[in-house]
Amino acid sequence: MKSERPPRMSDTLTDIRSQAERAYQRLRGEILHGDLMPGERLRANDLQDRFQLGLTPIREALMRLSSEGLVSAETHRGSRVSETSLPEFSDLMATRRQIERLCLTQAIARGDAAWEAEIVAAMHLLSRTPLPASPDDREAAALWEAHHRRFHQALVSACGSDWLLRFWSMLADHSERYRKLRLLHRHEAQAEVRDVNSEHAAIMDAVLARDADKACALLDAHLAATETSVLRLLRAGTSEEETAG
């Protein structure tokens, strides 16, 4: 009768890496989707119990998220979800607008028919996806975010630079955290009159017409409008905290 082979070191390392990737993807998703709020404490032991994963993979995931700026490590106090702030968001959006304009300009010059088709398909899905009617409708918010991300990613996908796309993806991830606040607090911004679908459609039309100047101007206005909405909510939240204090 053959005896069972003891696990090799490489098998153990592979399992740890697999668990760390699962922990990373789950934590990252919860942060970006607003399930874990800015400033929320992340205790490794609690996450180990909740995810049913080892402590080492959990710590690796937290370190990886810290390197991306989504988690803040505190000496002797564990980790927290990174806070949001007015200056950080303004800097983030200014940088994203520059990078996304550059990506879009290059994509318009390089994109082929398949690129155009992906933009049209992404726009169709986004236009058929309603914004969440309630701040509690997280499923609707997540679906809209996924289709919104696909549309913007389609626009820049033909830029021809892996580095630019990498930078764009990181900026989009961080801005998604802030935009989630707007989606989940739309009931506090009913006075805002904005037809987001029309904004997206206008950008698409300019892109398909290969009018880079117009497309970039429309994109910039679109991102600026979102920035204004989120800043309004952040300022309102800051005022409430100061009043409560």
C-alpha positions in Angstrom: 0.0 0.0 0.0 1.4 3.4 -1.1 1.9 6.0 1.6 0.6 9.4 1.0 3.3 11.9 -0.2 3.8 14.7 2.3 3.0 18.1 0.9 5.9 19.8 -0.7 7.1 23.3 0.2 6.1 24.5 -3.3 2.5 23.1 -2.8 2.2 25.0 0.5 3.5 28.3 -1.1 1.1 27.9 -4.0 -1.8 27.4 -1.6 -0.8 30.5 0.4 -0.6 32.5 -2.8 -4.0 31.3 -3.9 -5.5 32.2 -0.5 -3.8 35.6 -0.5 -5.2 36.3 -4.0 -8.7 35.4 -2.8 -8.4 37.5 0.3 -7.1 40.4 -1.8 -9.8 40.2 -4.4 -12.6 40.0 -1.8 -11.3 42.8 0.4 -10.5 45.0 -2.6 -14.1 44.5 -3.9 -15.6 45.3 -0.6 -13.6 48.5 -0.3 -14.3 49.7 -3.9 -18.0 48.8 -3.6 -18.5 50.7 -0.3 -19.2 47.6 1.8 -16.1 48.6 3.9 -16.3 52.3 4.6 -13.4 54.8 4.8 -11.7 54.6 8.2 -13.2 51.2 9.0 -10.8 49.1 11.1 -9.5 45.8 9.5 -8.5 43.3 12.1 -6.6 40.4 10.6 -8.1 37.9 13.1 -11.7 39.0 12.3 -11.0 38.8 8.5 -9.5 35.3 9.0 -12.7 34.1 10.7 -15.0 35.8 8.1 -13.2 34.7 5.0 -12.2 31.3 6.5 -8.6 31.8 5.3 -5.2 31.6 6.9 -3.7 34.6 8.8 -0.7 34.8 6.5 -2.7 35.2 3.3 -4.9 37.8 5.1 -1.8 39.8 6.0 -0.4 39.5 2.5 -3.6 40.8 1.1 -3.6 43.8 3.5 0.0 44.6 2.6 -0.9 44.5 -1.1 -3.9 46.8 -0.6 -1.7 49.1 1.4 0.7 49.4 -1.5 -2.2 50.5 -3.7 -3.3 53.1 -1.2 -6.7 51.4 -0.4 -5.6 50.4 3.1 -3.6 52.4 5.7 -1.3 50.4 8.0 -1.0 51.8 11.6 2.0 50.8 13.7 0.8 48.5 16.5 -2.8 49.2 15.7 -3.4 47.1 12.6 -5.0 48.4 9.4 -7.9 50.6 8.3 -9.6 51.3 5.0 -7.9 54.5 3.7 -9.8 57.7 4.6 -11.4 59.9 1.9 -10.5 63.6 1.8 -11.3 66.7 -0.3 -7.6 67.4 -1.3 -6.9 63.8 -2.2 -10.0 63.5 -4.3 -9.3 66.8 -6.1 -5.7 65.6 -6.9 -7.0 62.2 -8.0 -9.5 63.6 -10.4 -7.2 66.2 -11.9 -4.7 63.4 -12.6 -7.3 61.1 -13.9 -8.6 63.8 -16.3 -5.1 64.3 -17.7 -4.4 60.6 -18.1 -7.8 59.8 -19.6 -7.6 62.6 -22.1 -4.2 61.4 -23.2 -5.4 57.8 -23.5 -8.5 58.8 -25.4 -6.5 60.9 -27.9 -4.2 58.0 -28.6 -7.1 55.5 -28.8 -8.9 57.7 -31.4 -5.8 57.8 -33.5 -5.2 54.0 -33.2 -8.5 52.3 -32.7 -10.0 50.0 -35.3 -13.5 48.7 -36.0 -13.4 46.2 -33.2 -12.6 49.0 -30.8 -15.5 51.0 -32.1 -17.8 48.0 -31.7 -16.8 47.5 -28.1 -17.6 51.1 -27.3 -21.0 50.8 -28.9 -21.7 47.5 -27.0 -20.6 49.0 -23.7 -22.7 52.1 -24.2 -25.8 50.0 -25.0 -25.4 48.0 -21.8 -24.8 51.2 -19.7 -27.8 52.9 -21.2 -30.0 49.9 -20.3 -28.8 49.9 -16.7 -30.7 52.2 -14.3 -29.0 54.1 -11.6 -29.8 52.8 -8.1 -33.1 54.2 -6.9 -32.2 53.8 -3.2 -29.0 54.1 -1.2 -29.7 50.5 0.1 -29.8 49.0 -3.4 -26.1 48.0 -3.5 -26.7 45.3 -6.1 -28.0 47.9 -8.6 -25.1 50.2 -7.8 -22.6 47.5 -8.4 -24.1 46.6 -11.7 -24.2 50.2 -12.9 -20.6 50.7 -11.8 -19.5 47.6 -13.7 -21.1 48.8 -16.9 -19.9 52.3 -16.4 -16.3 51.0 -15.9 -16.6 48.9 -19.1 -17.6 52.0 -21.1 -14.8 54.2 -19.9 -12.3 51.3 -20.3 -13.5 50.7 -23.9 -12.9 54.3 -24.7 -9.2 54.2 -23.7 -8.4 50.5 -24.5 -6.9 51.2 -27.9 -4.3 53.8 -26.7 -1.5 51.4 -27.3 0.3 51.8 -24.0 0.2 49.2 -21.3 1.7 51.7 -18.8 -1.0 54.3 -19.5 -3.7 51.7 -19.1 -2.2 50.6 -15.8 -2.1 54.1 -14.5 -5.7 54.7 -15.8 -6.9 51.6 -14.1 -5.5 52.6 -10.7 -6.9 56.1 -11.0 -10.3 54.6 -12.0 -10.3 52.3 -9.0 -9.7 55.1 -6.5 -12.2 57.4 -8.1 -14.8 54.6 -8.0 -14.6 54.6 -4.2 -15.6 58.3 -4.1 -18.2 58.0 -6.9 -19.8 55.2 -4.8 -20.5 57.8 -2.1 -22.5 59.7 -4.7 -24.4 56.7 -5.9 -25.3 55.7 -2.4 -26.4 59.2 -1.4 -28.3 60.3 -4.5 -31.3 61.0 -2.2 -29.2 63.8 -0.8 -28.6 65.4 -4.2 -32.1 65.5 -5.8 -31.5 69.1 -6.8 -28.8 68.0 -9.2 -30.1 67.9 -12.7 -27.9 65.8 -14.9 -28.5 63.4 -17.8 -25.5 61.0 -17.5 -26.6 58.8 -20.3 -26.7 61.8 -22.7 -23.2 62.7 -21.5 -21.9 59.2 -22.3 -23.7 59.1 -25.7 -22.2 62.5 -26.7 -18.7 61.3 -25.9 -19.3 58.1 -27.9 -20.6 60.0 -30.9 -17.5 62.3 -30.9 -15.2 59.3 -30.5 -16.8 57.4 -33.4 -16.6 60.6 -35.5 -12.8 60.6 -34.7 -13.1 64.1 -33.4 -10.5 64.0 -30.7 -10.8 67.6 -29.5 -14.5 67.4 -29.1 -14.4 64.0 -27.4 -11.7 65.1 -24.9 -13.7 68.3 -24.1 -16.9 66.3 -23.5 -15.0 63.7 -21.4 -13.4 66.4 -19.3 -16.7 68.1 -18.7 -18.2 64.7 -17.8 -15.5 63.9 -15.2 -15.6 67.5 -13.9 -19.4 67.2 -13.3 -18.9 64.0 -11.3 -16.1 65.6 -9.3 -18.3 68.5 -8.4 -21.1 66.2 -7.2 -18.8 64.2 -5.0 -17.0 67.2 -3.6 -20.4 68.6 -2.6 -21.2 65.5 -0.6 -17.7 65.4 0.9 -18.0 69.0 2.0 -21.5 68.4 3.4 -20.1 65.4 5.4 -17.2 67.5 6.7 -19.6 70.3 7.8 -21.8 67.7 9.7 -18.7 66.3 11.5 -17.6 69.8 12.5 -21.1 70.6 13.8 -21.3 67.4 15.7 -17.9 68.0 17.2 
